[in-house]
Amino acid sequence: MAAQWTEQGGERCRVFAGVWAIFGHGNVAALGEALHAARDVLPTFRAHNEQAMGHAAVAYAKALQRRRMMACTTSIGPGATNLVTAAAVAHVNRLPLLLLPGDVFASRAPDPVLQQIEDFGDGLVTANDCLRPVSRYFDRITRPAQLPGAFSRAMQVLTDPASCGPVTLALCQDVQAEAHDWPRSFFEERMWVARRPPPDARELAQAAQLVRTARRPLLICGGGVLYSEAGAVLGAFCERHGVPSCETQAGKSALAASHPLNLGGIGVTGTTAANTLAAEADVIVAVGTRLTDFTTGSAALFAKGRRIVALNVQPFDAAKLDALPMVADAREGLARLSGELEGWVAPGAWTARAHGALAGWLRTAASFTAPAAPVALPSDAQVIGAVQRAAAPSDIVVCAAGGLPGELHRHWQAGQPGGYHLEYGYSCMGYEIAGALGVKLAHPERDVIVMVGDGSYLMLNSEIATSVRLDARLIVVLLDNGGFGCIERLQHSTGNASFNNLRAGRTPAVDLVAHACSLGALGRAVKSTAELESAIAAARRADRTSVIVIATDPAASTNAGGCWWDVPIPEVSARAEIREAREEYSAALGRRTDEA
């Protein structure tokens, strides 16, 4: 692992920045000894939760555009199965993550060994098989001689832009301790440079021909633009051809929010500007996006008869929604498509319409993010406005689940590439703080601001203590709306009664400030958005992680922007509210069918 090298920012550096480890009987004696011996070239970090250290490793790779990565090792049993959620995050988001869980004895001498899962009909099954469906490559090392081949395949997957994702090498614990004479070549240094495949000439020509017919073109900027470091090329494409752009959660920040053709977020959590033009566009150029239901409004947002050019390094994604595929690296593909479109510019009226729609949206958004009245509980949007006013252009905001990602997608104004770090492919509660730790390790020179709801915070907060121990200072803005406010609102919107989401009146009050302090952080409660801005300024000067708690309104959300999302409503119910919601849902389904 220490012999694998890459380039980051023009500098030569190791592919693996370190290994997260929680030791147990399945990995401490052998793999632990090896990590101790290599600690000068391959640092080992200890976390408090296996899922959390997986999130930190995933976030680290995402923050560095997949150029560098980390590994995670656990013992067998619960340590290994705790990795499944983090592996799913990496799998969905196409991010590299090397998992090295311990496994059973290959010799089967102790059978079963402590924590071993026994399948009555399959002697080959172990707990690590849970990782198969969320791994791009899975292997179990039952003999030392298998390691070179397995590791080579692992590196190919981890560094390939098309197949990138999590790799699991399950290490039988007795095999970990065996001596073996591997070939000298196994330990030779190797350089891994990101591949940039150009588009096929025929696909490029077809894409250019289709775009030239467009009267209302629109570009969608996905996460692949960031991974390809193609933001500048995308911006130049928009300017040269007068094409407005909108952004997915993963693609946000690739193009500066201040760019006059950046309409902001698209889809269910998008802006009115982006969604209005998306519903009218006749040709859509989707760059580096998986075209998920949140981006496409459950395949109902785009106009009937629209055509899609899907520029993606992965053929699987380039073929979605009957798109015309252009399989290529985002930067290479955009540059060559622009060259093929020499002299072509979108109609001026369409570009002017984009400018007008954006100006209108910014006025609307400002009304939602303005400071809250001192006597009222602020909304999430008002808290976001306060954080934005207190933020520096170099700051990185981190979030993952609940209502906050939607509000951030609409309202956050990203100033620099990578300044907006949202895990919304898997929308994983508990990613926020652990992920922010990984981001801070990737960018120690930048302030990392975590925005997290009390639901996610209470689910996974242990890495606050790790951030303090590693001197990785975070600024955590904790919005307390008394439970799962986002799902409470969704519950109401589908006609359901309030049930099992908010904790108010059901449990004793939770002292979130005291809890944060108990983990070694600085804790503070604020009562207004103005006080929040001052608290963030103080947190910048602090010597360790700060957790700033602010109570928010669980019912308030931005009622502008967005589009329909397919959430099935029961056909039969005793509740009149649900029957009414079902009628609205059926009508929406009919519109989607009509436009398919």
VOTORMAR-193992 format. One line per field, with one value per residue (C-alpha): y, z, x; residue in one letter. Coordinates in nm, 4 decimals. Example, Ala and Ser with C-alpha at 12.3 -4.5 7.8 and 13.67 -1.06 7.14 Angstrom:
! residues 2
v c(-0.4500:-0.1060)
w c(0.7800:0.7140)
u c(1.2300:1.3670)
r c(A:S)
This chain:
! residues 596
v c(0.0000:0.2438:0.1824:0.3146:0.6747:0.9350:1.3056:1.5614:1.9281:1.8669:1.6980:1.3337:1.1737:0.8341:0.6943:0.5790:0.8572:0.6127:0.3314:0.3654:0.0780:-0.0592:-0.3668:-0.6928:-1.0556:-1.0888:-0.8222:-0.6950:-0.9599:-0.9841:-0.6931:-0.4670:-0.5636:-0.4868:-0.1465:-0.0620:-0.1438:0.0743:0.3635:0.6125:0.5721:0.4535:0.6242:0.4426:0.6312:0.5001:0.5802:0.5023:0.3387:0.1269:0.2871:0.6314:0.5568:0.4303:0.7594:0.9531:0.7555:0.8062:1.1796:1.2070:1.0538:1.2715:1.5866:1.5041:1.4198:1.0463:1.1036:0.9829:0.7478:0.5609:0.2028:0.0625:-0.2529:-0.4271:-0.7560:-1.0157:-1.0098:-0.6787:-0.4790:-0.6035:-0.5706:-0.2146:-0.1308:-0.2164:0.1247:0.3137:0.0774:0.1508:0.5245:0.4704:0.2398:0.4781:0.7802:0.6014:0.6697:0.4622:0.2843:-0.0123:-0.2400:-0.4932:-0.6814:-0.9849:-1.3162:-1.6732:-1.9238:-2.0553:-2.3781:-2.4067:-2.5315:-2.3213:-2.3637:-2.1606:-1.8948:-1.6129:-1.3994:-1.6376:-1.6547:-2.0148:-2.0900:-2.4301:-2.4942:-2.3128:-2.3601:-2.0751:-1.7966:-1.5516:-1.2179:-1.0426:-1.1713:-0.8872:-0.6617:-0.8331:-0.6327:-0.3018:-0.3747:-0.3138:-0.5885:-0.8533:-1.1155:-1.3426:-1.4178:-1.7810:-1.8300:-1.5782:-1.6407:-1.4917:-1.1466:-0.9953:-1.0760:-0.9580:-0.6344:-0.5597:-0.6017:-0.3880:-0.1014:-0.1178:-0.0707:0.1943:0.4133:0.3593:0.6532:0.4286:0.1342:0.3297:0.2185:0.0207:-0.2863:-0.5558:-0.7844:-1.0132:-1.1397:-1.4791:-1.4260:-1.7267:-1.6356:-1.2855:-1.4440:-1.6719:-1.6028:-1.6132:-1.5343:-1.2898:-1.1725:-0.8595:-0.6836:-0.6881:-0.4240:-0.1975:0.1553:0.2250:0.5503:0.5698:0.8633:0.9385:0.8084:1.0611:0.8674:1.0858:1.0440:0.8114:1.0092:0.8897:0.9593:1.3037:1.3878:1.2686:1.4700:1.7857:1.7423:1.7091:2.0084:2.2248:2.1642:2.2927:2.6058:2.5678:2.3855:2.3202:2.1660:1.9570:1.9583:1.6360:1.5054:1.3742:1.7348:1.7750:1.4368:1.5283:1.8791:2.0082:2.3089:2.5682:2.3891:2.3656:2.7363:2.8193:2.5957:2.7786:3.1212:3.0332:2.8831:3.0743:2.7571:2.7868:2.5286:2.3749:2.1444:1.8225:1.7809:1.6105:1.8678:2.1805:2.4056:2.2862:2.6136:2.9169:3.0240:3.3754:3.2575:3.4362:3.1137:2.8961:2.8517:2.6498:2.3182:2.1124:1.8695:1.7914:2.0209:2.2607:2.6284:2.7734:2.9064:2.5699:2.3700:2.6157:2.5966:2.2202:2.1748:2.3723:2.2524:2.0644:1.9343:1.8541:1.7918:1.5844:1.5833:1.3413:1.2757:0.9532:1.1154:1.0003:1.0578:1.3730:1.5241:1.4315:1.4778:1.1046:1.1216:1.3762:1.7101:1.7260:1.8207:1.5681:1.4979:1.6382:1.4749:1.4063:1.3897:1.2008:1.2686:1.0198:0.8097:0.5156:0.3621:0.2450:0.6070:0.7378:0.5167:0.6253:0.7811:0.6768:0.9330:0.9687:0.8445:1.0103:0.7952:1.0030:1.1930:1.5053:1.7516:1.5863:1.5394:1.8980:2.0453:1.8348:1.8925:2.2664:2.2350:2.0516:2.3293:2.6045:2.9028:2.7715:2.9768:2.9181:3.1656:3.4949:3.4991:3.1673:3.2847:3.6089:3.4066:3.2176:3.5442:3.6719:3.3479:3.3458:3.7058:3.6289:3.3222:3.5074:3.7635:3.4846:3.2952:3.6068:3.6316:3.2827:3.3220:3.6678:3.6971:3.5514:3.7602:3.7374:3.5959:3.3164:2.9821:3.0141:2.7919:2.5807:2.8343:3.1211:2.9269:2.8614:3.2334:3.3070:3.0474:3.1858:3.5383:3.4115:3.1893:3.2573:3.1644:2.8929:2.7209:2.3725:2.2998:1.9326:1.7756:1.4538:1.3794:1.5192:1.8505:2.0380:1.9009:2.0332:2.3761:2.3853:2.2751:2.5711:2.8348:2.7724:2.9923:2.7942:3.0050:2.7463:2.3948:2.1385:2.3971:2.2173:1.8589:1.6812:1.3059:1.2767:0.9747:0.7500:1.0328:0.8646:0.9843:0.9874:1.0743:1.4412:1.4577:1.1553:1.2768:1.6242:1.4685:1.3064:1.6377:1.8194:1.5619:1.6176:1.9984:2.0921:2.4496:2.5175:2.5587:2.2789:2.3681:2.0772:2.1406:1.8580:1.8005:1.6550:1.3303:1.2585:1.3955:1.1548:0.8678:0.9035:1.1658:0.9693:1.1143:1.4512:1.2943:1.1724:1.5209:1.6621:1.3938:1.4512:1.8319:1.8351:2.1345:2.1326:2.3875:2.1929:2.3826:2.1581:2.2382:2.0972:2.0629:1.7958:1.4826:1.3849:1.7083:1.6391:1.3094:1.4673:1.7150:1.4359:1.2400:1.5341:1.5977:1.2387:1.2750:1.0822:1.1741:1.2908:0.9674:0.8480:1.1307:1.4102:1.3445:1.6393:1.5240:1.1650:1.1746:1.4004:1.7010:1.6160:1.8488:1.8584:2.1157:1.9069:1.6012:1.7749:1.8960:1.5427:1.4384:1.7058:1.9733:2.3288:2.3498:2.6519:2.7159:3.0234:3.1712:3.3706:3.3745:3.6897:3.5118:3.2166:3.4363:3.5594:3.2033:3.0884:3.3710:3.2593:2.8959:2.9957:3.1195:2.8115:2.5499:2.2529:2.1427:2.3586:2.2460:2.5318:2.4324:2.6315:2.5350:2.5465:2.5207:2.1603:2.2700:2.5450:2.4826:2.6695:2.6521:2.7826:2.5843:2.2070:1.9711:1.6537:1.3452:0.9991:0.8924:0.6306:0.7000:0.4110:0.3332:0.2437:0.4233:0.5217:0.8689:1.1282:1.3154:1.0117:0.9565:1.3194:1.2832:0.9669:1.1558:1.4151:1.1402:0.9566:1.2783:1.3309:0.9740:1.0389:1.3473:1.1498:0.8767:1.1370:1.2911:0.9648)
w c(0.0000:0.0865:-0.2525:-0.4473:-0.5664:-0.7468:-0.8321:-0.6435:-0.7305:-0.9346:-0.6456:-0.6065:-0.3036:-0.1746:-0.2905:0.0633:0.3205:0.6048:0.7551:0.9961:1.2419:1.5244:1.6401:1.7621:1.7789:1.3994:1.3000:1.5955:1.6260:1.2618:1.0551:1.3578:1.3878:1.0195:1.0471:1.3493:1.1524:0.8592:1.0680:0.9344:0.5732:0.6321:0.9372:1.1392:1.2891:1.5610:1.5494:1.7880:1.5415:1.2344:1.0267:1.1216:1.0186:0.6873:0.6403:0.7225:0.4622:0.1991:0.2670:0.2450:-0.1040:-0.2142:-0.0870:-0.2955:-0.6149:-0.5816:-0.6284:-0.2785:-0.0419:0.2870:0.4038:0.6987:0.8961:1.1506:1.3279:1.2185:1.3299:1.4247:1.3341:0.9769:0.9394:1.0734:0.7516:0.5282:0.5473:0.4732:0.1839:0.0435:0.0638:-0.1358:-0.3835:-0.4610:-0.4879:-0.6985:-0.4395:-0.3586:-0.0222:0.0679:0.3340:0.5108:0.7551:0.9402:0.8550:0.9840:0.9946:0.6471:0.8121:0.9950:1.2960:1.5389:1.3795:1.4774:1.5979:1.8172:1.6282:1.3307:1.1405:1.0642:0.7633:0.7987:0.4240:0.3055:0.4671:0.2692:0.4024:0.6579:0.7921:0.5321:0.2584:0.3632:0.1909:-0.1485:-0.2867:-0.1789:-0.3129:-0.6673:-0.6090:-0.3345:-0.2526:0.0400:0.0986:0.2053:0.1027:0.1060:-0.2604:-0.3564:-0.2273:-0.5248:-0.7728:-0.5433:-0.4571:-0.8223:-0.9058:-0.6076:-0.7227:-1.0744:-0.9367:-0.6798:-0.9361:-1.2442:-1.3089:-1.4552:-1.2113:-0.9024:-0.5761:-0.2593:-0.2563:0.0119:0.0748:0.3563:0.5380:0.7058:1.0430:1.0359:0.6861:0.8115:1.0341:0.7729:0.6169:0.2395:-0.0248:-0.2537:-0.5730:-0.5356:-0.7977:-0.5526:-0.3428:-0.6218:-0.6362:-0.8881:-1.0117:-1.0670:-1.2813:-1.3435:-1.6829:-1.9103:-2.1916:-2.4898:-2.6561:-2.9473:-3.2716:-3.3774:-3.0382:-3.0346:-3.3810:-3.2939:-2.9720:-3.1485:-3.4209:-3.1628:-2.9580:-3.2714:-3.3181:-2.9691:-2.9237:-2.5459:-2.4330:-2.0674:-1.9036:-1.5844:-1.3814:-1.1824:-0.9433:-1.2288:-1.3157:-0.9790:-0.9963:-1.3426:-1.2270:-1.5191:-1.3579:-1.5532:-1.8828:-1.8016:-1.7231:-2.0475:-2.2407:-2.0946:-2.1712:-2.5219:-2.6258:-2.4068:-2.2391:-1.8830:-1.6279:-1.3196:-1.0616:-0.8762:-0.5095:-0.6068:-0.8742:-0.6699:-0.6346:-0.9585:-1.1058:-0.8771:-0.7488:-0.8759:-1.2362:-1.4357:-1.6080:-1.2943:-1.2116:-0.8963:-0.7876:-1.0119:-0.9255:-0.6118:-0.4038:-0.6880:-0.7528:-0.9387:-1.2029:-1.2781:-1.2694:-1.4859:-1.7597:-1.7149:-1.7802:-2.1042:-2.2340:-2.5634:-2.5373:-2.2044:-2.1759:-1.8597:-1.7539:-1.4910:-1.3307:-1.2442:-1.3291:-1.0087:-0.9149:-0.7183:-1.0223:-1.2707:-1.0461:-1.0593:-1.4402:-1.4595:-1.4642:-1.8251:-2.1159:-2.3459:-2.6492:-2.4936:-2.5867:-2.3501:-2.4272:-2.1386:-2.1071:-1.8531:-1.8010:-1.7005:-1.9854:-1.7347:-1.6442:-1.9993:-2.1187:-1.8661:-1.9722:-2.3349:-2.3577:-2.6477:-2.4767:-2.4997:-2.2920:-2.1933:-1.9179:-1.8353:-1.9011:-2.2249:-2.3436:-2.2776:-2.4408:-2.7536:-2.7720:-2.7525:-3.0369:-3.2497:-3.1757:-3.3039:-3.4054:-3.2472:-2.9751:-2.8083:-2.9050:-2.7232:-2.5940:-2.4140:-2.2520:-2.1486:-2.0037:-1.7905:-1.6598:-1.5698:-1.4010:-1.1930:-1.0807:-0.9780:-0.7819:-0.5955:-0.4786:-0.3632:-0.1893:-0.0048:0.1571:0.3037:0.4280:0.5810:0.9589:1.1734:1.4121:1.7635:1.9159:1.6627:1.6123:1.2896:0.9892:0.8443:0.5617:0.8061:0.9857:0.6496:0.5777:0.9065:0.8394:0.4869:0.6205:0.8690:0.6176:0.4246:0.0545:0.1446:0.3945:0.3245:0.4334:0.5060:0.5337:0.4421:0.5424:0.6525:0.5428:0.5460:0.2132:0.0324:0.1882:0.1220:-0.2387:-0.2943:-0.0859:-0.0276:-0.2400:-0.3014:-0.3785:-0.4534:-0.6029:-0.3286:-0.0871:-0.0858:0.0408:0.0501:0.0740:-0.0908:-0.3137:-0.0160:0.2047:0.4998:0.8471:1.0646:0.7815:0.8744:1.1616:1.0612:0.7015:0.8118:0.9954:0.6702:0.4856:0.7470:0.7174:0.3408:0.3728:0.7098:0.5901:0.5405:0.7959:0.7789:0.8866:0.9643:0.9403:1.1098:1.2578:1.6020:1.4491:1.2650:1.5502:1.8029:1.5594:1.5172:1.6968:1.8375:1.6001:1.7718:2.0261:1.7440:1.5916:1.9273:1.9688:1.6164:1.6463:1.3463:1.4449:1.3158:1.3479:1.4073:1.3699:1.5316:1.4420:1.7060:1.5765:1.8253:1.6142:1.2506:1.1321:0.7615:0.7721:0.9937:0.7131:0.4532:0.6758:0.6837:0.3100:0.2383:0.4545:0.7511:1.1159:1.3157:1.4373:1.5687:1.4340:1.6901:2.0394:2.2084:2.4962:2.4743:2.6310:2.8729:2.7205:2.5713:2.6765:2.3480:2.4695:2.7720:2.5490:2.3078:2.5971:2.7345:2.4090:2.4522:2.2265:2.3124:2.3399:2.3183:2.2729:2.0816:2.0671:1.7434:1.3993:1.4930:1.7940:1.5696:1.3417:1.6413:1.7696:1.4354:1.4453:1.7955:1.6827:1.4178:1.6948:1.9134:1.9642:1.9085:1.7696:1.8608:1.8659:1.8377:1.9145:1.7888:1.8237:1.4953:1.3753:1.2648:1.0487:0.8472:0.5085:0.1832:-0.0112:-0.3331:-0.5892:-0.6000:-0.8062:-0.7705:-0.6098:-0.6366:-0.2823:-0.3121:-0.1212:-0.0007:-0.2317:0.0632:0.3967:0.6635:0.6758:0.4519:0.4326:0.2820:0.0304:-0.0783:-0.1035:-0.3101:-0.5615:-0.6028:-0.6340:-0.9015:-1.0997:-1.0823:-1.1988:-1.4927:-1.5914:-1.5818:-1.7997:-2.0473:-2.0715:-2.0830)
u c(0.0000:0.2781:0.4405:0.1402:0.1797:-0.0299:-0.0319:-0.2405:-0.2189:0.0942:0.2742:0.3708:0.2026:0.0994:-0.2341:-0.3153:-0.3059:-0.3565:-0.5586:-0.8482:-0.8387:-1.0457:-0.8586:-1.0036:-0.9005:-0.9384:-0.6845:-0.4803:-0.2086:-0.1016:-0.2316:-0.1951:0.1718:0.2266:0.0610:0.2752:0.5870:0.4736:0.3407:0.5986:0.4822:0.1250:-0.0306:-0.2962:-0.5905:-0.8198:-1.1903:-1.4753:-1.7146:-1.6454:-1.9198:-1.7903:-1.4334:-1.5663:-1.7513:-1.4341:-1.2404:-1.5110:-1.5261:-1.1484:-1.1523:-1.4439:-1.2732:-0.9635:-1.1576:-1.0785:-0.7044:-0.6145:-0.7940:-0.7870:-0.8358:-1.0317:-0.9605:-1.1811:-1.2029:-1.4581:-1.8202:-1.9864:-1.6781:-1.6982:-2.0751:-2.0581:-1.8731:-2.1684:-2.3359:-2.0138:-1.9429:-2.2894:-2.2160:-1.8967:-2.0706:-2.3579:-2.1293:-1.8617:-1.5894:-1.2786:-1.2642:-1.0440:-1.1916:-0.9685:-1.1909:-1.0635:-1.2267:-1.2572:-0.9708:-0.8908:-0.7768:-1.1101:-0.9186:-1.1261:-1.4676:-1.6576:-1.4175:-1.5492:-1.8066:-1.8216:-2.1498:-2.2509:-2.4661:-2.6331:-2.6188:-2.3058:-1.9667:-1.8121:-2.0352:-1.8951:-2.0192:-1.8059:-2.0338:-2.2651:-2.0134:-2.0429:-2.3395:-2.1846:-1.8342:-1.7150:-1.4611:-1.4707:-1.2114:-1.1312:-0.7640:-0.7374:-0.3728:-0.0832:-0.0029:-0.3414:-0.2516:-0.0592:-0.3327:-0.6090:-0.4307:-0.3622:-0.7298:-0.8220:-0.5989:-0.7402:-1.0923:-1.0006:-0.8252:-1.0411:-1.2797:-1.5500:-1.5497:-1.4400:-1.5955:-1.5353:-1.3125:-1.3240:-1.0284:-1.1393:-0.8301:-0.8547:-0.6938:-0.4653:-0.3454:-0.2599:0.0069:0.1649:0.5074:0.5410:0.8037:0.6264:0.7982:1.0112:0.7958:0.5025:0.6798:0.8015:0.6652:0.3912:0.2395:-0.1377:-0.2538:-0.6220:-0.7290:-0.9039:-1.0735:-1.1731:-1.5144:-1.5697:-1.5656:-1.9108:-2.0696:-1.9087:-2.0401:-2.3914:-2.3923:-2.2765:-2.5366:-2.8131:-2.6991:-2.6875:-3.0618:-3.1411:-3.3481:-3.3663:-3.0496:-2.9678:-2.6612:-2.6721:-2.3504:-2.3021:-2.0399:-1.8283:-1.7432:-1.5716:-1.3983:-1.2680:-1.1664:-1.3696:-1.5385:-1.3383:-1.4036:-1.7749:-1.7906:-1.6146:-1.8567:-2.1562:-2.0086:-1.8969:-2.2301:-2.4767:-2.6026:-2.7402:-2.6279:-2.7842:-2.6285:-2.6972:-2.6106:-2.2842:-2.2008:-2.2680:-1.9603:-1.7956:-1.9216:-1.9160:-2.2569:-2.1811:-2.1521:-2.4265:-2.5343:-2.5439:-2.9128:-2.8391:-2.9814:-3.2085:-3.4852:-3.6803:-3.4591:-3.3823:-3.4382:-3.7348:-3.4956:-3.3359:-3.6567:-3.8515:-3.5922:-3.5494:-3.9217:-3.8907:-3.5529:-3.5516:-3.1922:-3.0259:-2.6526:-2.6085:-2.2428:-2.1144:-2.4513:-2.6332:-2.9699:-3.1355:-3.4984:-3.4113:-3.2402:-3.5137:-3.8181:-3.8768:-3.8449:-4.1302:-3.9458:-3.8293:-4.0545:-4.2168:-3.9988:-3.6817:-3.3506:-3.0611:-2.6910:-2.5306:-2.1583:-2.0283:-1.7189:-1.9407:-2.1506:-2.4125:-2.4925:-2.4578:-2.7437:-3.0076:-3.3410:-3.2799:-3.0017:-2.7635:-2.4468:-2.1082:-1.8757:-1.5741:-1.4001:-1.6016:-1.3189:-1.2112:-1.5674:-1.6783:-1.3706:-1.4117:-1.7870:-1.7257:-1.4776:-1.7331:-1.9853:-1.7525:-1.9690:-2.2890:-2.4593:-2.7933:-3.0694:-3.0185:-3.3749:-3.3176:-2.9962:-3.1680:-3.4543:-3.2016:-3.0555:-3.4019:-3.5061:-3.1886:-3.2361:-3.5922:-3.4858:-3.2122:-3.4681:-3.6987:-3.4192:-3.3061:-3.6491:-3.6082:-3.2510:-3.2911:-3.2302:-3.5064:-3.7145:-3.5612:-3.8801:-3.9344:-3.7663:-3.5665:-3.6164:-3.3367:-3.3060:-3.2607:-2.9871:-2.8210:-2.8352:-2.6585:-2.3890:-2.3410:-2.2956:-2.0375:-1.8571:-1.5387:-1.5075:-1.2558:-1.4869:-1.6225:-1.9789:-2.0597:-2.4046:-2.5830:-2.9420:-3.2767:-3.4228:-3.0933:-2.9596:-3.2662:-3.2347:-2.8598:-2.9087:-3.1398:-2.9671:-2.5956:-2.3711:-2.0524:-1.7481:-1.4800:-1.4761:-1.5244:-1.6620:-1.9964:-1.9619:-2.2967:-2.3430:-2.6827:-2.6390:-2.7142:-2.8480:-2.6835:-2.7759:-2.4657:-2.2266:-2.2033:-1.9535:-1.7459:-1.7408:-1.6355:-1.3425:-1.2294:-1.2719:-1.0637:-0.7851:-0.7920:-0.7909:-0.6393:-0.5833:-0.9577:-1.2341:-1.4914:-1.8457:-2.0776:-2.4512:-2.6391:-2.9825:-3.0355:-3.1639:-2.8386:-2.6308:-2.7793:-2.7369:-2.3588:-2.1522:-1.8572:-1.5992:-1.6241:-1.3904:-1.1642:-1.1506:-1.0378:-0.7731:-0.6375:-0.6442:-0.8777:-1.0906:-1.4474:-1.7274:-2.0480:-2.3766:-2.6372:-2.9979:-3.2332:-3.5882:-3.6850:-3.6496:-3.6857:-3.8496:-3.7947:-3.9821:-4.2471:-4.3174:-4.3187:-4.5570:-4.7996:-4.7715:-4.8808:-5.1913:-5.0586:-5.0985:-4.7980:-4.6412:-4.3037:-4.0863:-4.0606:-3.9310:-4.1065:-4.3250:-4.2006:-3.8544:-3.6672:-3.4945:-3.1551:-2.8734:-2.6866:-2.4355:-2.3373:-2.3124:-2.0744:-1.8602:-1.8431:-1.6739:-1.4075:-1.5570:-1.6523:-2.0295:-2.2557:-2.6274:-2.7450:-3.0939:-3.0881:-2.9310:-2.7387:-2.5921:-2.5099:-2.3000:-2.1001:-2.0581:-1.9153:-1.6631:-1.5587:-1.5363:-1.2808:-1.0530:-1.0989:-0.8297:-1.0597:-1.3943:-1.6947:-2.0582:-2.3077:-2.6677:-2.9645:-3.3322:-3.5255:-3.8835:-3.9591:-4.2526:-4.0843:-3.9233:-3.8713:-4.1969:-4.0436:-3.8500:-3.8464:-4.0566:-4.2615:-4.1084:-4.2633:-4.3578:-4.6383:-4.9601:-5.1818:-5.4743:-5.6962:-5.7128:-5.9640:-5.8084:-5.9724:-5.6418:-5.4706:-5.7511:-5.7155:-5.3369:-5.3854:-5.5992:-5.3239:-5.0642:-5.2644:-5.2982:-4.9223:-4.8618:-5.0904:-4.8949:-4.5713:-4.7252:-4.8496:-4.5037:-4.3060)
r c(M:A:A:Q:W:T:E:Q:G:G:E:R:C:R:V:F:A:G:V:W:A:I:F:G:H:G:N:V:A:A:L:G:E:A:L:H:A:A:R:D:V:L:P:T:F:R:A:H:N:E:Q:A:M:G:H:A:A:V:A:Y:A:K:A:L:Q:R:R:R:M:M:A:C:T:T:S:I:G:P:G:A:T:N:L:V:T:A:A:A:V:A:H:V:N:R:L:P:L:L:L:L:P:G:D:V:F:A:S:R:A:P:D:P:V:L:Q:Q:I:E:D:F:G:D:G:L:V:T:A:N:D:C:L:R:P:V:S:R:Y:F:D:R:I:T:R:P:A:Q:L:P:G:A:F:S:R:A:M:Q:V:L:T:D:P:A:S:C:G:P:V:T:L:A:L:C:Q:D:V:Q:A:E:A:H:D:W:P:R:S:F:F:E:E:R:M:W:V:A:R:R:P:P:P:D:A:R:E:L:A:Q:A:A:Q:L:V:R:T:A:R:R:P:L:L:I:C:G:G:G:V:L:Y:S:E:A:G:A:V:L:G:A:F:C:E:R:H:G:V:P:S:C:E:T:Q:A:G:K:S:A:L:A:A:S:H:P:L:N:L:G:G:I:G:V:T:G:T:T:A:A:N:T:L:A:A:E:A:D:V:I:V:A:V:G:T:R:L:T:D:F:T:T:G:S:A:A:L:F:A:K:G:R:R:I:V:A:L:N:V:Q:P:F:D:A:A:K:L:D:A:L:P:M:V:A:D:A:R:E:G:L:A:R:L:S:G:E:L:E:G:W:V:A:P:G:A:W:T:A:R:A:H:G:A:L:A:G:W:L:R:T:A:A:S:F:T:A:P:A:A:P:V:A:L:P:S:D:A:Q:V:I:G:A:V:Q:R:A:A:A:P:S:D:I:V:V:C:A:A:G:G:L:P:G:E:L:H:R:H:W:Q:A:G:Q:P:G:G:Y:H:L:E:Y:G:Y:S:C:M:G:Y:E:I:A:G:A:L:G:V:K:L:A:H:P:E:R:D:V:I:V:M:V:G:D:G:S:Y:L:M:L:N:S:E:I:A:T:S:V:R:L:D:A:R:L:I:V:V:L:L:D:N:G:G:F:G:C:I:E:R:L:Q:H:S:T:G:N:A:S:F:N:N:L:R:A:G:R:T:P:A:V:D:L:V:A:H:A:C:S:L:G:A:L:G:R:A:V:K:S:T:A:E:L:E:S:A:I:A:A:A:R:R:A:D:R:T:S:V:I:V:I:A:T:D:P:A:A:S:T:N:A:G:G:C:W:W:D:V:P:I:P:E:V:S:A:R:A:E:I:R:E:A:R:E:E:Y:S:A:A:L:G:R:R:T:D:E:A)
